[in-house]
Amino acid sequence: MRSEKFLAYLLSAGAAVSAVPVLTGCAGEASYVVETDLSPPPPRREVRVYRSGYVWVDGHWMRRGGDWYWQPGYYERERPNMVYVEGRWERRGRSHVWVEGHWQPRARVTIEGRL
């Protein structure tokens, strides 16, 4: 009886999780505004090692409670026919805006004509 309740709990938890929309392969930009006149500090140097099947996502400065903190870089699994566009800080007026990195379709170049 006890294992049946546990199994029912697991199934209901799985159903709740599967009801959450999952976004994969999306190409878009997310950003947020940091209300400050201060520029982020210069990026830190991070050691990265080539890993087949992965891309390196650079670390970057983030703002929390009025202080800057470093968000370390990490490896992201490659996605077929996609390229990763790094996140970046942009100055917009008196504010700084962080534009999240994102995946976008790899551009296909077709060259036509005679050589």
MMTF fields as JSON, N, C-alpha, C and O atoms, coordinates in Angstrom:
{
  "mmtfVersion": "1.0.0",
  "mmtfProducer": "UNKNOWN",
  "numBonds": 459,
  "numAtoms": 460,
  "numGroups": 115,
  "numChains": 1,
  "numModels": 1,
  "chainsPerModel": [1],
  "groupsPerChain": [115],
  "chainIdList": ["A"],
  "bondAtomList": [4, 2, 8, 6, 12, 10, 16, 14, 20, 18, 24, 22, 28, 26, 32, 30, 36, 34, 40, 38, 44, 42, 48, 46, 52, 50, 56, 54, 60, 58, 64, 62, 68, 66, 72, 70, 76, 74, 80, 78, 84, 82, 88, 86, 92, 90, 96, 94, 100, 98, 104, 102, 108, 106, 112, 110, 116, 114, 120, 118, 124, 122, 128, 126, 132, 130, 136, 134, 140, 138, 144, 142, 148, 146, 152, 150, 156, 154, 160, 158, 164, 162, 168, 166, 172, 170, 176, 174, 180, 178, 184, 182, 188, 186, 192, 190, 196, 194, 200, 198, 204, 202, 208, 206, 212, 210, 216, 214, 220, 218, 224, 222, 228, 226, 232, 230, 236, 234, 240, 238, 244, 242, 248, 246, 252, 250, 256, 254, 260, 258, 264, 262, 268, 266, 272, 270, 276, 274, 280, 278, 284, 282, 288, 286, 292, 290, 296, 294, 300, 298, 304, 302, 308, 306, 312, 310, 316, 314, 320, 318, 324, 322, 328, 326, 332, 330, 336, 334, 340, 338, 344, 342, 348, 346, 352, 350, 356, 354, 360, 358, 364, 362, 368, 366, 372, 370, 376, 374, 380, 378, 384, 382, 388, 386, 392, 390, 396, 394, 400, 398, 404, 402, 408, 406, 412, 410, 416, 414, 420, 418, 424, 422, 428, 426, 432, 430, 436, 434, 440, 438, 444, 442, 448, 446, 452, 450, 456, 454],
  "bondOrderList": [1, 1, 1, 1, 1, 1, 1, 1, 1, 1, 1, 1, 1, 1, 1, 1, 1, 1, 1, 1, 1, 1, 1, 1, 1, 1, 1, 1, 1, 1, 1, 1, 1, 1, 1, 1, 1, 1, 1, 1, 1, 1, 1, 1, 1, 1, 1, 1, 1, 1, 1, 1, 1, 1, 1, 1, 1, 1, 1, 1, 1, 1, 1, 1, 1, 1, 1, 1, 1, 1, 1, 1, 1, 1, 1, 1, 1, 1, 1, 1, 1, 1, 1, 1, 1, 1, 1, 1, 1, 1, 1, 1, 1, 1, 1, 1, 1, 1, 1, 1, 1, 1, 1, 1, 1, 1, 1, 1, 1, 1, 1, 1, 1, 1],
  "groupList": [{"groupName": "MET", "atomNameList": ["N", "CA", "C", "O"], "elementList": ["N", "C", "C", "O"], "formalChargeList": [0, 0, 0, 0], "bondAtomList": [1, 0, 2, 1, 3, 2], "bondOrderList": [1, 1, 2], "singleLetterCode": "M", "chemCompType": "L-PEPTIDE LINKING"}, {"groupName": "ARG", "atomNameList": ["N", "CA", "C", "O"], "elementList": ["N", "C", "C", "O"], "formalChargeList": [0, 0, 0, 0], "bondAtomList": [1, 0, 2, 1, 3, 2], "bondOrderList": [1, 1, 2], "singleLetterCode": "R", "chemCompType": "L-PEPTIDE LINKING"}, {"groupName": "SER", "atomNameList": ["N", "CA", "C", "O"], "elementList": ["N", "C", "C", "O"], "formalChargeList": [0, 0, 0, 0], "bondAtomList": [1, 0, 2, 1, 3, 2], "bondOrderList": [1, 1, 2], "singleLetterCode": "S", "chemCompType": "L-PEPTIDE LINKING"}, {"groupName": "GLU", "atomNameList": ["N", "CA", "C", "O"], "elementList": ["N", "C", "C", "O"], "formalChargeList": [0, 0, 0, 0], "bondAtomList": [1, 0, 2, 1, 3, 2], "bondOrderList": [1, 1, 2], "singleLetterCode": "E", "chemCompType": "L-PEPTIDE LINKING"}, {"groupName": "LYS", "atomNameList": ["N", "CA", "C", "O"], "elementList": ["N", "C", "C", "O"], "formalChargeList": [0, 0, 0, 0], "bondAtomList": [1, 0, 2, 1, 3, 2], "bondOrderList": [1, 1, 2], "singleLetterCode": "K", "chemCompType": "L-PEPTIDE LINKING"}, {"groupName": "PHE", "atomNameList": ["N", "CA", "C", "O"], "elementList": ["N", "C", "C", "O"], "formalChargeList": [0, 0, 0, 0], "bondAtomList": [1, 0, 2, 1, 3, 2], "bondOrderList": [1, 1, 2], "singleLetterCode": "F", "chemCompType": "L-PEPTIDE LINKING"}, {"groupName": "LEU", "atomNameList": ["N", "CA", "C", "O"], "elementList": ["N", "C", "C", "O"], "formalChargeList": [0, 0, 0, 0], "bondAtomList": [1, 0, 2, 1, 3, 2], "bondOrderList": [1, 1, 2], "singleLetterCode": "L", "chemCompType": "L-PEPTIDE LINKING"}, {"groupName": "ALA", "atomNameList": ["N", "CA", "C", "O"], "elementList": ["N", "C", "C", "O"], "formalChargeList": [0, 0, 0, 0], "bondAtomList": [1, 0, 2, 1, 3, 2], "bondOrderList": [1, 1, 2], "singleLetterCode": "A", "chemCompType": "L-PEPTIDE LINKING"}, {"groupName": "TYR", "atomNameList": ["N", "CA", "C", "O"], "elementList": ["N", "C", "C", "O"], "formalChargeList": [0, 0, 0, 0], "bondAtomList": [1, 0, 2, 1, 3, 2], "bondOrderList": [1, 1, 2], "singleLetterCode": "Y", "chemCompType": "L-PEPTIDE LINKING"}, {"groupName": "GLY", "atomNameList": ["N", "CA", "C", "O"], "elementList": ["N", "C", "C", "O"], "formalChargeList": [0, 0, 0, 0], "bondAtomList": [1, 0, 2, 1, 3, 2], "bondOrderList": [1, 1, 2], "singleLetterCode": "G", "chemCompType": "PEPTIDE LINKING"}, {"groupName": "VAL", "atomNameList": ["N", "CA", "C", "O"], "elementList": ["N", "C", "C", "O"], "formalChargeList": [0, 0, 0, 0], "bondAtomList": [1, 0, 2, 1, 3, 2], "bondOrderList": [1, 1, 2], "singleLetterCode": "V", "chemCompType": "L-PEPTIDE LINKING"}, {"groupName": "PRO", "atomNameList": ["N", "CA", "C", "O"], "elementList": ["N", "C", "C", "O"], "formalChargeList": [0, 0, 0, 0], "bondAtomList": [1, 0, 2, 1, 3, 2], "bondOrderList": [1, 1, 2], "singleLetterCode": "P", "chemCompType": "L-PEPTIDE LINKING"}, {"groupName": "THR", "atomNameList": ["N", "CA", "C", "O"], "elementList": ["N", "C", "C", "O"], "formalChargeList": [0, 0, 0, 0], "bondAtomList": [1, 0, 2, 1, 3, 2], "bondOrderList": [1, 1, 2], "singleLetterCode": "T", "chemCompType": "L-PEPTIDE LINKING"}, {"groupName": "CYS", "atomNameList": ["N", "CA", "C", "O"], "elementList": ["N", "C", "C", "O"], "formalChargeList": [0, 0, 0, 0], "bondAtomList": [1, 0, 2, 1, 3, 2], "bondOrderList": [1, 1, 2], "singleLetterCode": "C", "chemCompType": "L-PEPTIDE LINKING"}, {"groupName": "ASP", "atomNameList": ["N", "CA", "C", "O"], "elementList": ["N", "C", "C", "O"], "formalChargeList": [0, 0, 0, 0], "bondAtomList": [1, 0, 2, 1, 3, 2], "bondOrderList": [1, 1, 2], "singleLetterCode": "D", "chemCompType": "L-PEPTIDE LINKING"}, {"groupName": "TRP", "atomNameList": ["N", "CA", "C", "O"], "elementList": ["N", "C", "C", "O"], "formalChargeList": [0, 0, 0, 0], "bondAtomList": [1, 0, 2, 1, 3, 2], "bondOrderList": [1, 1, 2], "singleLetterCode": "W", "chemCompType": "L-PEPTIDE LINKING"}, {"groupName": "HIS", "atomNameList": ["N", "CA", "C", "O"], "elementList": ["N", "C", "C", "O"], "formalChargeList": [0, 0, 0, 0], "bondAtomList": [1, 0, 2, 1, 3, 2], "bondOrderList": [1, 1, 2], "singleLetterCode": "H", "chemCompType": "L-PEPTIDE LINKING"}, {"groupName": "GLN", "atomNameList": ["N", "CA", "C", "O"], "elementList": ["N", "C", "C", "O"], "formalChargeList": [0, 0, 0, 0], "bondAtomList": [1, 0, 2, 1, 3, 2], "bondOrderList": [1, 1, 2], "singleLetterCode": "Q", "chemCompType": "L-PEPTIDE LINKING"}, {"groupName": "ASN", "atomNameList": ["N", "CA", "C", "O"], "elementList": ["N", "C", "C", "O"], "formalChargeList": [0, 0, 0, 0], "bondAtomList": [1, 0, 2, 1, 3, 2], "bondOrderList": [1, 1, 2], "singleLetterCode": "N", "chemCompType": "L-PEPTIDE LINKING"}, {"groupName": "ILE", "atomNameList": ["N", "CA", "C", "O"], "elementList": ["N", "C", "C", "O"], "formalChargeList": [0, 0, 0, 0], "bondAtomList": [1, 0, 2, 1, 3, 2], "bondOrderList": [1, 1, 2], "singleLetterCode": "I", "chemCompType": "L-PEPTIDE LINKING"}],
  "groupTypeList": [0, 1, 2, 3, 4, 5, 6, 7, 8, 6, 6, 2, 7, 9, 7, 7, 10, 2, 7, 10, 11, 10, 6, 12, 9, 13, 7, 9, 3, 7, 2, 8, 10, 10, 3, 12, 14, 6, 2, 11, 11, 11, 11, 1, 1, 3, 10, 1, 10, 8, 1, 2, 9, 8, 10, 15, 10, 14, 9, 16, 15, 0, 1, 1, 9, 9, 14, 15, 8, 15, 17, 11, 9, 8, 8, 3, 1, 3, 1, 11, 18, 0, 10, 8, 10, 3, 9, 1, 15, 3, 1, 1, 9, 1, 2, 16, 10, 15, 10, 3, 9, 16, 15, 17, 11, 1, 7, 1, 10, 12, 19, 3, 9, 1, 6],
  "groupIdList": [1, 2, 3, 4, 5, 6, 7, 8, 9, 10, 11, 12, 13, 14, 15, 16, 17, 18, 19, 20, 21, 22, 23, 24, 25, 26, 27, 28, 29, 30, 31, 32, 33, 34, 35, 36, 37, 38, 39, 40, 41, 42, 43, 44, 45, 46, 47, 48, 49, 50, 51, 52, 53, 54, 55, 56, 57, 58, 59, 60, 61, 62, 63, 64, 65, 66, 67, 68, 69, 70, 71, 72, 73, 74, 75, 76, 77, 78, 79, 80, 81, 82, 83, 84, 85, 86, 87, 88, 89, 90, 91, 92, 93, 94, 95, 96, 97, 98, 99, 100, 101, 102, 103, 104, 105, 106, 107, 108, 109, 110, 111, 112, 113, 114, 115],
  "secStructList": [7, 2, 2, 2, 2, 2, 2, 2, 2, 2, 2, 2, 2, 2, 2, 2, 2, 2, 6, 1, 7, 7, 7, 7, 1, 7, 7, 7, 7, 7, 3, 3, 3, 3, 7, 7, 1, 7, 7, 7, 7, 7, 7, 7, 7, 7, 7, 7, 7, 7, 7, 6, 6, 3, 3, 3, 3, 7, 7, 3, 3, 3, 3, 3, 6, 6, 3, 3, 3, 3, 3, 7, 7, 3, 3, 3, 3, 7, 7, 6, 6, 3, 3, 3, 3, 7, 7, 3, 3, 3, 3, 3, 6, 6, 3, 3, 3, 3, 3, 7, 7, 3, 3, 3, 3, 7, 7, 7, 7, 7, 7, 7, 1, 7, 7],
  "xCoordList": [0.826, 0.0, 0.873, 0.59, 1.921, 2.792, 3.471, 3.573, 3.936, 4.596, 3.609, 4.008, 2.332, 1.328, 1.124, 0.981, 1.108, 0.957, 2.174, 2.05, 3.343, 4.563, 4.574, 4.954, 4.15, 4.089, 3.081, 3.345, 1.937, 0.926, 1.495, 1.248, 2.256, 2.881, 3.868, 3.875, 4.702, 5.678, 4.993, 5.424, 3.933, 3.214, 2.575, 2.612, 1.988, 1.363, 2.417, 2.192, 3.563, 4.646, 5.175, 5.47, 5.297, 5.753, 4.777, 5.186, 3.489, 2.476, 2.535, 2.366, 2.774, 2.867, 4.08, 4.003, 5.19, 6.402, 6.232, 6.67, 5.601, 5.451, 4.454, 4.437, 3.619, 2.669, 3.333, 2.746, 4.557, 5.281, 5.816, 6.465, 5.562, 6.067, 7.59, 8.228, 8.151, 9.6, 9.963, 9.41, 10.9, 11.343, 12.703, 13.677, 12.775, 14.059, 14.243, 13.291, 15.463, 15.753, 15.171, 15.005, 14.857, 14.282, 15.369, 16.496, 15.032, 15.957, 15.294, 14.349, 15.77, 15.225, 16.168, 17.145, 15.895, 16.754, 15.939, 14.814, 16.532, 15.936, 16.91, 18.123, 16.393, 17.281, 16.613, 15.401, 17.422, 16.865, 17.672, 18.85, 17.04, 17.667, 18.307, 17.707, 19.519, 20.204, 20.222, 20.872, 19.515, 19.421, 20.665, 20.694, 21.68, 22.917, 23.676, 23.564, 24.443, 25.324, 26.669, 27.503, 26.883, 28.156, 28.241, 27.31, 29.356, 29.603, 30.005, 30.577, 29.718, 30.203, 31.728, 32.346, 32.336, 33.799, 34.27, 33.466, 35.566, 36.076, 35.867, 35.913, 35.637, 35.431, 36.659, 37.791, 36.418, 37.507, 37.994, 37.254, 39.259, 39.807, 39.41, 39.555, 38.912, 38.531, 39.275, 39.461, 39.692, 40.363, 39.294, 38.368, 39.443, 38.514, 39.317, 40.371, 38.805, 39.45, 38.48, 37.282, 38.998, 38.133, 37.469, 38.138, 36.165, 35.408, 34.552, 33.652, 34.833, 34.095, 32.607, 32.219, 31.783, 30.334, 29.771, 28.577, 30.619, 30.177, 30.686, 31.691, 30.002, 30.491, 30.668, 29.972, 31.587, 31.835, 30.998, 31.024, 30.256, 29.493, 30.29, 30.49, 30.743, 31.584, 30.864, 29.649, 31.641, 31.115, 30.885, 31.374, 30.142, 29.847, 29.471, 29.109, 29.564, 29.184, 27.673, 27.027, 27.121, 25.697, 25.566, 26.53, 24.398, 24.154, 23.21, 22.158, 23.573, 22.716, 22.863, 23.961, 21.74, 21.75, 22.713, 23.308, 22.872, 23.743, 25.211, 26.038, 25.549, 26.937, 27.063, 26.108, 28.249, 28.544, 29.049, 29.832, 28.619, 29.168, 29.402, 28.713, 30.385, 30.778, 29.977, 29.944, 29.335, 28.623, 29.592, 29.859, 30.134, 31.156, 30.63, 29.435, 31.549, 31.2, 30.942, 31.227, 30.404, 30.065, 29.991, 29.944, 29.98, 29.86, 28.382, 27.622, 28.007, 26.645, 26.768, 27.611, 25.937, 25.985, 25.618, 24.665, 26.393, 26.103, 24.715, 24.205, 24.123, 22.822, 22.984, 23.593, 22.445, 22.606, 22.074, 20.988, 22.853, 22.473, 22.176, 21.448, 22.733, 22.536, 23.896, 24.888, 23.933, 25.146, 24.774, 23.69, 25.697, 25.418, 25.905, 27.053, 25.04, 25.379, 25.578, 24.659, 26.784, 27.118, 26.234, 25.794, 25.983, 25.294, 26.208, 27.417, 25.624, 26.433, 25.746, 24.524, 26.549, 26.047, 25.923, 26.834, 24.798, 24.594, 24.239, 23.498, 24.766, 24.411, 23.239, 23.313, 22.16, 20.962, 20.574, 20.016, 20.878, 20.635, 21.56, 22.778, 20.981, 21.774, 21.829, 22.455, 21.19, 21.125, 21.977, 22.355, 22.271, 22.953, 21.953, 21.187, 21.971, 21.039, 21.843, 22.735, 21.517, 22.133, 21.229, 20.046, 21.79, 21.07, 21.587, 22.764, 20.703, 21.087, 21.613, 21.185, 22.548, 22.993, 21.867, 20.96, 21.931, 20.864, 21.378, 22.418, 20.622, 20.913, 20.117, 18.969, 20.744, 20.024, 20.434, 21.513, 19.577, 19.91, 21.191, 21.444, 21.979, 23.213, 22.825, 21.956, 23.47, 23.172, 23.654, 24.736, 22.85, 23.228, 23.556, 22.737, 24.729, 25.162, 25.155, 25.756, 24.481, 24.44, 25.119, 24.725, 26.113, 26.816, 26.403, 26.597, 25.835, 25.384, 26.194, 26.758, 26.242, 26.947, 28.138, 28.44, 28.79, 29.951, 31.217, 31.248, 32.227, 33.529, 34.418, 35.562],
  "yCoordList": [-1.191, 0.0, 1.259, 2.237, 1.202, 2.357, 2.66, 3.821, 1.614, 1.814, 2.326, 3.061, 1.954, 2.448, 3.949, 4.67, 4.427, 5.865, 6.618, 7.689, 6.034, 6.676, 6.746, 7.763, 5.645, 5.617, 6.649, 7.34, 6.748, 7.744, 9.154, 10.017, 9.388, 10.693, 11.009, 12.118, 10.025, 10.241, 10.536, 11.418, 9.801, 10.023, 11.399, 12.069, 11.83, 13.155, 14.25, 15.276, 14.053, 15.037, 15.119, 16.206, 13.972, 13.956, 14.652, 15.355, 14.467, 15.132, 16.634, 17.39, 17.078, 18.512, 19.109, 20.204, 18.401, 18.907, 18.914, 19.855, 17.878, 17.822, 18.856, 19.154, 19.414, 20.438, 21.797, 22.71, 21.941, 23.196, 23.311, 22.384, 24.43, 24.542, 24.565, 25.21, 23.863, 23.791, 24.458, 24.123, 25.412, 26.106, 25.573, 25.733, 24.95, 24.471, 24.983, 25.078, 25.307, 25.766, 27.12, 27.448, 27.914, 29.228, 30.21, 30.134, 31.104, 32.165, 33.481, 33.906, 34.105, 35.38, 36.001, 35.373, 37.218, 37.889, 38.278, 38.768, 38.049, 38.503, 39.492, 39.303, 40.534, 41.511, 42.071, 41.958, 42.668, 43.377, 44.64, 44.706, 45.642, 46.935, 47.005, 46.607, 47.509, 47.774, 49.289, 49.983, 49.801, 51.247, 51.771, 51.925, 52.04, 52.573, 53.303, 52.977, 54.287, 54.97, 54.267, 54.599, 53.298, 52.59, 51.535, 50.756, 51.519, 50.46, 49.195, 49.275, 48.024, 46.793, 46.776, 47.353, 46.117, 45.992, 45.236, 44.587, 45.314, 44.544, 43.052, 42.581, 42.299, 40.849, 40.181, 40.62, 39.125, 38.326, 37.35, 36.952, 36.977, 35.933, 34.59, 34.345, 33.73, 32.393, 31.364, 31.548, 30.294, 29.216, 28.337, 27.876, 28.121, 27.229, 26.211, 26.514, 25.028, 23.921, 23.426, 23.305, 23.142, 22.637, 21.337, 20.424, 21.254, 20.036, 19.741, 20.508, 18.649, 18.257, 18.145, 17.521, 18.757, 18.685, 19.754, 19.74, 20.695, 21.752, 23.109, 23.19, 24.164, 25.526, 26.16, 25.807, 27.082, 27.799, 29.073, 29.844, 29.29, 30.517, 31.354, 30.951, 32.521, 33.366, 33.796, 33.989, 33.943, 34.508, 36.006, 36.602, 36.602, 38.033, 38.604, 37.871, 39.898, 40.589, 40.752, 41.043, 40.562, 40.77, 41.716, 41.944, 42.252, 43.213, 42.592, 42.071, 42.642, 42.122, 43.023, 43.206, 43.577, 44.392, 45.567, 45.932, 46.164, 47.311, 46.966, 47.865, 45.678, 45.251, 44.431, 43.791, 44.461, 43.615, 42.269, 42.213, 41.201, 39.871, 39.144, 39.385, 38.249, 37.529, 36.255, 35.42, 36.105, 34.88, 34.07, 34.452, 32.956, 32.211, 31.632, 31.377, 31.434, 30.812, 29.323, 28.747, 28.711, 27.292, 26.723, 27.463, 25.406, 24.722, 24.438, 24.075, 24.611, 24.326, 23.326, 23.489, 22.295, 21.292, 21.945, 22.72, 21.617, 22.147, 21.716, 20.675, 22.533, 22.206, 22.151, 23.042, 21.116, 20.96, 22.185, 22.688, 22.648, 23.763, 25.062, 25.918, 25.21, 26.422, 26.988, 26.261, 28.28, 28.939, 29.749, 30.328, 29.781, 30.512, 31.952, 32.185, 32.921, 34.336, 34.751, 34.648, 35.219, 35.581, 36.714, 37.57, 36.706, 37.805, 39.026, 38.91, 40.195, 41.415, 42.514, 42.529, 43.417, 44.624, 45.719, 45.925, 46.418, 47.551, 48.774, 48.681, 49.911, 51.179, 51.76, 51.95, 52.042, 52.641, 53.841, 53.703, 54.999, 56.214, 56.235, 56.135, 56.367, 56.385, 55.019, 54.863, 54.047, 52.717, 51.722, 51.948, 50.62, 49.498, 48.356, 48.101, 47.676, 46.581, 45.331, 45.359, 44.23, 42.944, 42.241, 42.028, 41.88, 41.114, 39.682, 39.421, 38.763, 37.36, 36.755, 37.117, 35.827, 35.042, 34.128, 33.815, 33.707, 32.857, 32.058, 32.366, 31.031, 30.211, 30.761, 31.179, 30.753, 31.135, 30.196, 29.606, 30.059, 29.157, 29.601, 30.792, 28.62, 28.901, 29.446, 28.89, 30.529, 31.138, 30.218, 29.636, 30.106, 29.314, 30.291, 31.137, 30.168, 31.055, 30.289, 29.22, 30.835, 30.242, 31.2, 32.363, 30.742, 31.57, 31.115, 29.959, 32.035, 31.725, 32.523, 33.568, 32.031, 32.745, 31.941, 30.861, 32.483, 31.825, 32.452, 33.633, 31.668, 32.17, 32.392, 32.816],
  "zCoordList": [0.0, 0.0, 0.0, -0.692, 0.783, 0.905, -0.436, -0.833, -1.132, -2.419, -3.47, -4.372, -3.375, -4.318, -4.148, -5.136, -2.905, -2.656, -3.194, -3.788, -2.973, -3.447, -4.971, -5.552, -5.618, -7.071, -7.588, -8.572, -6.925, -7.324, -7.175, -8.018, -6.106, -5.889, -7.016, -7.55, -7.374, -8.439, -9.768, -10.51, -10.066, -11.313, -11.355, -12.387, -10.242, -10.232, -10.307, -10.949, -9.662, -9.743, -11.166, -11.662, -11.823, -13.211, -14.13, -15.055, -13.891, -14.707, -14.515, -15.473, -13.28, -13.01, -13.707, -14.264, -13.678, -14.325, -15.833, -16.496, -16.394, -17.845, -18.35, -19.544, -17.464, -17.883, -18.042, -18.623, -17.528, -17.645, -19.061, -19.545, -19.743, -21.097, -21.122, -20.291, -22.072, -22.213, -23.524, -24.571, -23.47, -24.663, -25.063, -24.328, -26.207, -26.707, -28.115, -28.89, -28.431, -29.778, -30.108, -31.282, -29.1, -29.348, -29.742, -29.254, -30.603, -30.972, -30.615, -31.279, -29.604, -29.18, -28.191, -27.783, -27.798, -26.842, -25.63, -25.737, -24.478, -23.23, -22.618, -22.698, -22.013, -21.405, -20.157, -19.974, -19.314, -18.183, -17.949, -18.301, -17.353, -17.166, -15.795, -14.796, -15.751, -14.499, -14.353, -15.134, -13.36, -13.168, -12.476, -11.255, -13.258, -12.712, -13.798, -14.98, -13.389, -14.325, -14.393, -15.234, -13.513, -13.464, -14.55, -14.753, -15.238, -16.217, -15.479, -14.393, -16.047, -15.411, -15.427, -16.321, -14.443, -14.444, -15.687, -16.356, -16.001, -17.146, -16.931, -15.794, -18.004, -17.845, -17.225, -17.43, -16.472, -15.908, -16.963, -17.863, -16.827, -17.704, -17.124, -15.927, -17.984, -17.551, -18.399, -19.601, -17.761, -18.476, -19.106, -18.439, -20.389, -21.087, -21.874, -22.432, -21.902, -22.599, -23.662, -23.41, -24.841, -25.907, -25.471, -24.987, -25.642, -25.363, -26.585, -26.926, -27.224, -28.421, -28.099, -27.112, -28.943, -28.761, -27.845, -27.544, -27.389, -26.476, -26.944, -27.652, -26.555, -26.752, -25.383, -24.431, -25.291, -24.045, -24.037, -24.996, -22.954, -22.752, -21.759, -20.613, -22.207, -21.361, -20.095, -20.084, -19.027, -17.796, -17.982, -18.941, -17.065, -17.173, -15.807, -14.887, -15.702, -14.468, -14.409, -15.415, -13.219, -12.968, -11.782, -11.051, -11.601, -10.535, -9.517, -9.886, -8.244, -7.177, -5.952, -5.426, -5.511, -4.3, -4.359, -3.345, -5.538, -5.662, -5.862, -6.012, -5.868, -6.052, -7.325, -7.765, -7.908, -9.052, -8.56, -7.612, -9.18, -8.884, -10.197, -11.188, -10.19, -11.394, -11.549, -10.645, -12.689, -13.057, -13.905, -15.045, -13.388, -14.138, -15.452, -15.605, -16.391, -17.663, -17.494, -16.444, -18.529, -18.47, -19.883, -20.866, -19.963, -21.246, -21.518, -20.621, -22.766, -23.219, -24.357, -25.238, -24.345, -25.409, -26.738, -26.822, -27.781, -29.115, -29.563, -29.15, -30.407, -30.99, -32.501, -33.093, -33.128, -34.579, -35.333, -35.041, -36.298, -37.178, -36.43, -36.935, -35.239, -34.443, -34.064, -34.004, -33.81, -33.35, -32.101, -32.025, -31.119, -29.888, -30.023, -30.402, -29.717, -29.726, -28.271, -27.459, -27.946, -26.56, -26.044, -26.811, -24.739, -24.088, -24.058, -24.258, -23.808, -23.806, -23.003, -22.852, -22.5, -21.853, -22.901, -23.702, -22.894, -23.792, -22.969, -21.99, -23.365, -22.716, -23.48, -24.694, -22.772, -23.369, -22.522, -21.433, -23.036, -22.254, -21.053, -21.2, -19.849, -18.621, -17.955, -16.906, -18.546, -17.948, -18.71, -19.859, -18.045, -18.679, -18.778, -17.849, -19.911, -20.158, -20.487, -21.335, -19.804, -20.129, -21.127, -20.861, -22.283, -23.303, -23.204, -23.453, -22.84, -22.655, -23.941, -25.037, -23.792, -24.93, -25.385, -24.615, -26.625, -27.156, -28.349, -28.932, -28.688, -29.861, -31.04, -30.891, -32.208, -33.419, -34.545, -34.504, -35.547, -36.66, -37.359, -37.541, -37.738, -38.476, -39.845, -40.518, -40.253, -41.554, -42.664, -42.593, -43.655, -44.822, -45.949, -46.309, -46.486, -47.547, -48.858, -48.97, -49.831, -51.156, -52.116, -52.209, -52.817, -53.778, -55.162, -55.539, -55.906, -57.256, -58.261, -57.936, -59.45, -60.51, -61.001, -60.492, -61.982, -62.566, -62.024, -61.678, -61.958, -61.546, -62.722, -62.559]
}
